[in-house]
Each structure stands twice: as C-alpha cells, then as structure tokens.
Amino acid sequence: MAPGLRGGLRPVGQAPQGAPYLTAAENEWPSFRASIERYAKRLQERRYEGFVSEFRLVDGERHAGTKAESYVRGIRFVFAPLAPESGPLPDRTF
C-alpha cells in the first residue's frame, strides 16, 4: 500500500487523487530544487487519469521566499474548476 494525496492508503499502482501545486525557488539549494523538479516531472509523466498537478519555479526567490506566492497560486489552481469566472472583473458603477 502507498499513501495517496487524499483519502488514506491506496493500492500500489492505483491513481492518486488530488491536485498538487508544486513550487521551488529559483535560487534554492541546487540538489533540493532538483529533487522537487524530478518529482513534478514524474507526476506529469505518469499521466494518471483524472489527476492534475502543476509546477512553478518562483523567480528570484530563495528557500523561504516562495511561501506567499505559492499559497495564493496553489489555492487558485486547486479551486479553478469551481471558479465562476476568470480574468479581470468588469467595471461597476457605484
């Protein structure tokens, strides 16, 4: 058994559930950044049915500088299927 991203343990080889949004800092320790990039690439290559993930390299940041951007973009990514609209809001007259 292997842990899934959601829902407890799942049989090995069964598609995981979830929508992970992964980030790494551009100026991260090289070996740590490489491991995150390998993991993100592996998730994409496996093409699990119904499973989506996204990776973003946060420009100009180091290890702890990615938190705010990663949280905001991750929330937008995960909830994108539920968002009623996207893009700029139309002007309103108050």
N, C-alpha and C positions, 0 to 999 in steps of 0.2 A: 504494500500500500504506500502511496505517496500523498503528501499533503496537497490539497487543492488551494486555490486562492480564496475560495469561499465554499462553505458547506462541509467542512471537515475532511476526512480522509476519502480518497478516491482510488479506485484500482489503477495500477500502473498502466499507462497507455491510454487511459480514458482522458478525453479533452478536459482541460481545466475550465472553470467558469470564472468570469470576471473581466475587467477591463483595466489592466495596469497601465499607468502612465509613468514612464521611467525617465529620469534625468541624470545628467552628470555635468560637473563643472568643467569648463574648457581648460582651466588651469589646475585641475585636480592632480593628485599623485598619479603618475602615468600608469602604474600597474593596477591601481584601484579603478581608474577610469576605463582601462581596457577590459576589466572583468565585467563592468556594467554594460559596456558596448557589446561584448560577446553574448551576454545573457539576453539583451534586447534583440540581437540578431537571431539568436537561437529561437526565441519565441516567434519571430516573424517567419523564419524558415519552416517551422513545423506546421503552419497553416491549419491550426485546429479549427474545426467547424464551429461557427458561432462565437469565436473568441477573437477579440481585438485588443491590440496593445499599441502603444506609441512611445517613441523615444525622442528626446530633445536634448541637444547639447546646449547648455546655458553659456552664452558668450561672455567672455571677460571675467568670469567668476572663479573663485576658489572653493574649497570644500564646503564651508558653511554659508556661502553667499547665494546659494540657489534656493533656499527654503521658500521665501515668499512667492517668487515666480513659479516654482514647481507646484506649490499648493494651489495657487489660483488656476494655473493652466490645467492641472490634474483634475480639479473639480469641474472645469468647463468640459474637458474631454469625457469624463465619466457621465456627466449629465446631458451631453449633446443630444442624445436620442430623445430626451424629454423636453428639450428647449422649444418653446413655441415659435421662436423666430431667431434669426441671427443677423449680424451686421448692425449698422448704426440705427438708432431709433429715429423715427420721423419727427420733424419739428412739431411742437404743440403750442397752441395759443392758450395762454393762461388768462 
